[in-house]
Amino acid sequence: MRVGIIQSNYLPWRGYFDFIDDVDVFVVHDDLQFTKGDWRNRNRIKTPQGVRWLTVPVHYRHSAQLIGETEIDYSRNWPRDHRNLIAACLGKAPFVRDVLDLLDPEFDAGHRTISELNVALLASTCRYLRIATPLRLSSEFHLTGAKTERLIELLTKLGATTYVSGPSARAYLEERRFDEAGIALEYKEYAYQPYPQLWGPYETAVSIVDTIANCGPAARRGLKSARRTKQVAA
């Protein structure tokens, strides 16, 4: 069984959904430390003035705060702001209505934490893209280890035979530990064909919101990386 694990992100790019589609079980790592100024509560869309951030305000109280504990700040109407910005900047895209129909129920649901919102948006976007991979939360497994040990513990509890990792993790993963545990280790490769976009040269590092607004259901066909994952262990 192939398992992938990534931290909770707000409306992530298409590579995140390709990653989910590439595994048998996907785990949202929600019991790690929340990092400010990161993808946990923001992402990017293209506008006539260039790329712009969509940021969900959160209550950040202390440095040890976990992603799953980080509450959303509703003191200003950020759902309205995000809707309006998407409608204004992507209004000429052929499938912007599909995007708003995906977002509106979750924006209106009043999710308490950023992780709850992110996971709900992941699930609805996966349904739209016809991705059937089950989504789990790392907090379900009551892990006790750290770093590579923590991953091995989680993968063992899931019965994983292969761990698919993002490429940046290669800098810190202890690869021999996967060999010792009898779990194959692969690194995801990201390489995608451009799709038609509004507002100037093609930009790959934007939210799935942009991809769906411009491509609609056909986004599913352009979801797969042109390069396969690379196995390095077991």
N, C-alpha and C positions, 0 to 999 in steps of 0.2 A: 504494500500500500504506500502510495506517494503522499507525503504530507508537506505542506508549506505553512510558514508562520511569518507574519509581518505585523508590525504595530498598527494600531487603528489610525487611519488617515481620513481627512475630510474630502469627499468627492475626488478620489485620486485619479491619476492619469490612466490611459488605456493599458499600460504595461502591468498595472496592479491587477486588472481584471483578466488579462492574459495569464498572469501568475495563478490566480484562483482557478482558471479553467484548465491549467496544466497539472493539477494535483487531484487526488481522490478525496482529501479532507483539507480544508483551509482553516487555520487557527488565527484568530485576531489576538495579538499579544496585548492584552488590556491591563495587565497587572505589573507593568513596568513604569518607571518614573516618567511623568509628563515633562516634555521638553518645550520650553517657550520658544516662539518664533520658528516653529517647525511645522511639518505637514499634518500634525495631529488635528489642528483646528483651522487650517487654511489651505487654499489652493488657488490656482491661477486661471484666468480666462483672457482671451484676446479682446481688445477694445480698439476703437479708432485711434486712441492715443497710445497704444502699445499694450503690453501685458499688464494685467492688474490683479491684485490679490482679492479673493473673497475670504474674509476672516470671520469666524464665529467667536464672539467675545466669551471669555471664560473667567471664572473666579480662581485666581492663582494665589494660594495662601502660603505655601511653603515648598521648599525645593524637593522634599521627599514625596510630594504628592503623586499618586498614581494616575495613569490615564483614566482608569475606570472610576476614579474618585472625583475627577475634575468636572465641576458643575458648570453648566452653561449660564451666562449672564444675560438675562432677559430684560435688563433695565432700559435697553433701547431695542427698537423693533428691527433687529438684524434680518429676520426672515423676509420682511417687506423690502429691506434694502437689497438683499441678494436677489430676490425675484425681479425687482425693478432694474437692477444692473444687468442681469442676464437678458431680460426682455429688451432693454435698450441696446445692448451691444451685440446680441445674437438674434435680434428680431427679424433680420433679413435672411437668416439661415432657414432652410426648408423644414427642419424638424424641431424648431425651438418649442413648439407646443408639446412635443413628447417629453422634452426636458422638464418643463413646468409641471406637467401631469405627474412625473416621477417625484419631483421635489415637494409639491404642495402638501400631500398627506403627511409627510414626515416633518415638514416645517410647521405644520399646524398641530402636531401631536404633543408638543411641549416636552420633548425628551429632557430628562433631568441632567444627564452627563453628556460630554462630548463623545464618549465611546458609544453610548446608547444611540445617539443620533447617527454616528458614523456607521455602525453596524446595520441599523435600519436602512440607511441609504445604500449600503453595499448590497443588502438583500434585494431591495427593489430594483436596483440597477442590474444585478445578476439575472433577475427574472426577465427584465426587458431584453437582455442580451442572450437569453436562453442558456445560461450557465447554471448547471444543476449541482455543482459541488457543495456539499454540506459545510456550513460555517459554524465554527465552535469558538469559545472564548478560553484563553489560557487560564483565567481565574477559576474555571470549573475544576481544574486539576490539582489545586492546592500545592503548588510546587515549592520546593525548599532550597534548591540549588541556585547557582549563579552562573551566568554566561553559558559556556558550552555545556557544563554539567546540567544546567537547567533545561537546555534544549534536549539533551539526551534523555533526561527524566520524562519530559513531556512526550517525546517520540516513543519511548518505551511504553508509556501508559496507553498510547493510541495504537500500539502494535505496528508502528511504521516500519517498512522495509527500505524506504528511500526518503531522505530529507532533501527538499528543494529549497535552496537558499538564494537570497538576493546576492548579486555580485560583490557589493561593497563589504559583505561580511567576511570575505576571504582574508581581510586584513587582521581579523582577530579570532576566527574560529580555530579551535584545536582539532585539526582534521584527523589526527591519529585516534582521537576518542571515538569517532564514528566507526572507524575500522574495528576498534576493540569491541564496540557494541553490536557489530554486525549490521550496521545501517549504512546503505549507500548514500554518498553525499554528492549532490549536483548543484551547480551554480546556474541560475537562470540567465539567459542571454536576451537582451532587448534590442531588436532591430526591426523597424516598422516602415512600411511604405507611407509616404505622405498621402493625405486626403485633402479635398478642397476645403479651404478655410477662408473666412472673411479677414479683412484688415492686414494686408501686406504679406511678407514672406512667411512660409510655413514655420510653425513653432511646434515642436514635439512635446515640450514639457508643460502641457496644460491639462486641465481637468477633463475627465470623461464627459462632462457637460458640453464642452466644445465639440468633441467627437460625435456625440449623439445628435446635437443640434444640426450639425452639417451632414451627417451620414444616415441618421435614423437607424432602422433595423439592419441596414447594410453594414453598420459598424461591426457587427458580429463577424463578417467575412474578413475584415482587416485587423482582427484582434490578435492573430497569431504572429509571433516573432519569426523573422526569416532565418534566425539562427537557433539551433536546438540548445538545450541545456547541456553543460559539460560535466561528466562524472569524474570525480577526483579521488573517491575513496570507496572501499568495499567493492 
